[in-house]
């Protein structure tokens, strides 16, 4: 089959289109014909080698963390799906590889595609929607009426986070550029801050929760806008010793990550703020909940650009430019 691979780590490393062996599925896996695949900054960061200590992939590596497609073969122990089903998934770590014609996906990581959206739209959802679900529902356990600050509201995570927050009855503040104010307003944002002209720290206060997706400077400012007892969940770091424990990393990683995150954790403790780092996990059962939200109209995919499979490299470069509104998707058809 055709697939895009990286042969070595590096920020300037280009994706290479090549022939690779078709996946061989295990008894609990689905062989999925890829119809569309979403792109994420995570793909770029893995390509650059930023996660090679935590995720030691073997090279050459097929990137890609989002897929929508059709089941063409099911392992003998598979119970939830059958050949012909339209599914979408965020394959688990070490099982990624959606920039290809086929991928093997564990049935536990897949869900039936929402019936009211296209394959392209479905491929835009798994990683970002699972990230938001796990931040809001598992980490923070947000409650109706709380005030939340979602950074980068027009991005892939931000567009889904705003929609889910409004469904939960939350008051939402977000940052974006002036060009994207209409978009985030249509998604439900209550307070919109142009990050190019206004420092959010100067206009926000007494918030209950922050979803941080920016740099450490923005993270520290975010702690300042929280009320006592508030929470901040960061998807951009710094990771903590708790993350190392959950990921099953060796003991010395716990020490390293504890030191890396020490400054942020100290600042949070001084204000009685709970800080946590989230590296989302694959979950078909959570995606099934998201399917219901999509089918009921609560969550609508936001897709900026669609590239043909042959232009996957160009698509990833566009993601890296930071200009995308919502998600970028490649299609096979």
PyMOL commands that set and color helices and strands:
alter all, ss='L'
color gray80, all
select helices_A, chain A and resi 41-48+107-109+119-123+126-140+156-167+178-187+200-203+216-224+241-246+251-260+262-270+284-295+309-320
alter helices_A, ss='H'
color red, helices_A
select strands_A, chain A and resi 2-6+16-19+29-39+61-62+67-74+86-89+102-106+110-112+147-150+171-176+191-194+207-212+226-234+274-277+303-308+327-331
alter strands_A, ss='S'
color yellow, strands_A
deselect
rebuild
show_as cartoon
